[in-house]
Amino acid sequence: MSRRDTPQDLARRMADAGARRKASDGFRRETFALPREEARAKARAFFARYPKAAYMTEIESWRELPDDGIEFTMRRLPTAD
């Protein structure tokens, strides 16, 4: 870290490195931010469209939002074998 680097610069570089690492693991990701019931329906539809056994589909991460919403990231393989 040089003297000109700010904490924001470091955070941006770390985020970029993480994004590149995730992008190269072969999985496709989609992130949604929806009200709680719509989030449940979206996740169910995602699993119906991309079954876990074929696409290794999973909810990679999720968090509760202040307005009783849910933000979550679904991860799956691009194709089934």
FENMO-V354618 format. One record per residue. N is the residue number from 0. PSI is psi in whole degrees, 0 to 359 (none if undefined). Layout:
n: (N:N)
psi: (PSI:PSI)
This chain:
n: (0:1:2:3:4:5:6:7:8:9:10:11:12:13:14:15:16:17:18:19:20:21:22:23:24:25:26:27:28:29:30:31:32:33:34:35:36:37:38:39:40:41:42:43:44:45:46:47:48:49:50:51:52:53:54:55:56:57:58:59:60:61:62:63:64:65:66:67:68:69:70:71:72:73:74:75:76:77:78:79:80)
psi: (122:172:335:344:134:167:327:321:315:315:319:316:318:319:318:318:319:321:318:320:314:320:333:3:359:352:151:141:144:134:136:149:106:161:154:308:322:325:317:315:318:317:317:316:321:315:327:320:321:83:143:320:327:322:1:38:140:160:110:318:157:159:153:137:158:330:28:25:173:132:127:155:124:140:138:161:151:330:157:147:none)
